[in-house]
């Protein structure tokens, strides 16, 4: 784990839920921060977490690397990553931020959250500027891998980098999926801010999806909050768009 702030803490918790990770090596430019998070996570969720001072050696031993920093100079180099590693490059969410060295980007299979956005402001942006790769060298957008139109891992030796610059639509999609998985029948509490949702009687959003059929779908979500720290009094969803984008 590169970067031991709030994002680092969240990524450790998430990664251990989906991957059989046995040991976490925590690195931060401020070693005391890495040490504190390693101690905290070992105590609170019972993982084997160790703070390290030397990133190259730690990275070479890792199967998964998450970069969650605000770095403006790349710190993860090609020679520090072994074949088969998966790298989540999370921190470069503006044009002046950079975590992954361009030669590493050029040597890896790159998946973006949104290609053109990453080309403008992610680690892909810096790799293109350095001449290490072009937009056409990017393997896929994340959505293409999820729906199966592009392959995921194709070789056990493939280095895969997910260049994540952040997109609100994917946040909404993830939130909707989590809500429906955790609370399909309005069972259990949904926490709203203390005092309810200020200035709002209803929260609503639209989620656009493109399933394997190729038809564009628009899901309309509406959440009406109940008392503070309780379940919503109503949660509704409906959808319907034809393949040409006209309401059906």
NORCORZI-V685329 format. One record per helix or strand of 3 or more residues. SS is the DSSP state (H for helix, E for strand). FROM is the first residue (numbers start at 0). TO is the last residue. If there is no record, write none. Layout:
BEGIN
((SS & FROM & TO) (SS & FROM & TO))
END
This chain:
BEGIN
((H & 5 & 17) (E & 23 & 26) (H & 30 & 43) (E & 48 & 50) (H & 54 & 59) (E & 63 & 66) (H & 77 & 79) (E & 85 & 88) (H & 101 & 106) (E & 108 & 111) (H & 114 & 120) (H & 122 & 128) (H & 134 & 136) (H & 141 & 146) (E & 159 & 162) (H & 167 & 181) (E & 202 & 209) (E & 215 & 223) (E & 233 & 238))
END
